């Protein structure tokens, strides 16, 4: 499954819309996404979408800076 993760660059940053970034990651579950990000980055995770599919995924590929992250 493909998930979209909203995050701050550092765990010490408070969530603010202006500094929120996003990434796309392929993983079998939301729990696995959290484990991979915590193991490989210092990101402060704000929110993880349930899964990207269908029209929503097509929209993200066309309108966002869509780059799949591999951890």
C-alpha positions in Angstrom: 0.0 0.0 0.0 1.1 3.6 -0.6 0.8 6.1 2.2 1.2 9.9 2.4 3.0 11.1 5.5 2.9 14.7 6.8 5.9 15.6 8.9 8.2 18.2 10.4 11.9 17.9 9.7 12.9 17.6 13.4 11.2 16.1 16.4 11.8 19.3 18.3 9.7 21.3 15.8 6.1 22.1 16.7 3.6 21.3 13.9 2.8 24.4 11.8 1.2 24.4 8.4 4.0 26.6 7.0 6.7 24.1 7.8 4.8 20.8 7.2 6.3 18.6 4.5 5.1 15.4 2.9 6.5 12.2 1.6 5.1 9.1 0.0 6.1 5.6 1.2 5.1 2.1 0.2 4.6 -0.3 3.1 2.3 -3.1 4.1 0.8 -1.2 7.1 0.6 2.2 8.8 2.6 0.7 11.8 5.4 -0.3 9.4 5.5 3.2 8.0 6.0 4.6 11.5 8.7 2.1 12.3 10.6 2.9 9.0 10.4 6.6 9.4 11.5 6.5 13.1 14.4 4.2 12.3 15.7 6.2 9.4 14.9 9.9 10.1 14.5 12.5 12.8 11.1 13.5 11.5 8.2 14.5 13.7 5.3 12.7 12.1 2.1 14.7 12.1 -0.3 12.5 10.1 -0.4 9.5 7.9 -3.1 8.9 5.3 -4.8 5.5 5.5 -3.7 4.6 1.9 -3.5 6.3 -1.5 -5.4 4.7 -4.3 -7.7 5.4 -7.2 -8.5 9.0 -8.1 -6.7 10.4 -5.0 -3.5 8.7 -6.0 -3.8 10.0 -9.6 -4.4 13.5 -8.3 -1.3 13.3 -6.1 0.9 12.1 -9.0 -0.2 15.0 -11.2 -0.4 17.9 -8.7 2.1 17.2 -5.9 5.8 16.8 -5.8 5.3 13.0 -6.0 8.5 11.1 -5.1 8.3 7.6 -3.6 10.7 7.2 -0.6 12.5 3.9 0.0 13.6 3.0 3.5 
